[in-house]
Amino acid sequence: MRWMFVAFVLAASAAASADAPRCPPTIVPPGTTNDAQTWRDSLGVAALAQANVAVAPIDRVAQLDVAIAALDRQIAQPVAIYQDALARAPTAERVLAAFGLGMTYANAAVRARAAIPSIGDDLDNPAAYDTFVTLHAAIEPLIAPDLARAHDAFAQAACIADDNPDVLADPVVAWSAASARALQASLEQ
């Protein structure tokens, strides 16, 4: 069955013209549902799953790789749901999926940073300060791919909305597109 989907995607891609919209079209394989409410329900499941992601406190550089790997495993399900919706959902739900995907990646980076305990008022303790600075310096390259993915997903949400302005009649979609633009811009700084 998977080869049929791949063949369908390849045939749809080959049929695209040079003046096609900037964003890939919705591709719905034959025999699958394209009901907006079903997709919104799936996007709700993804949002709930990503909201429950947690990272154990990190107090040593040696824990970083394990923590990031655990984080990646936890976001795998919502990422898969959002990517599926981006490939097969109606246009409005694709905007929501791209926004949700961006938020999943951005939230993963924020949670990874937040797993490094604050030194609070302990600024007079050079060892605590050095550990804090070292951990933050070490985690940034590990979360950079998630931040880049978040940027790209927000850009995709804005692109889909720009290419399909009729979807902005839905206030949730309009808010998601506007928020995606703002978050994309914040990640460019």
Secondary structure, DSSP 8 states (H G I E B T S, - for coil): -HHHHHHHHHHHHHH--TT--SS------TT----HHHHHHHHHHHHHHHHT-------SGGGHHHHHHHHHHHHHHHHHHHHHHHHHS-HHHHHHHHHHHHHHHHHHHHHHHHTS---TT-TT-HHHHHHHHHHHHHHHHHHHHHHHHHHHHHHHHHHHHHH-GGGGGSHHHHHHHHHHHHHHHHHT-
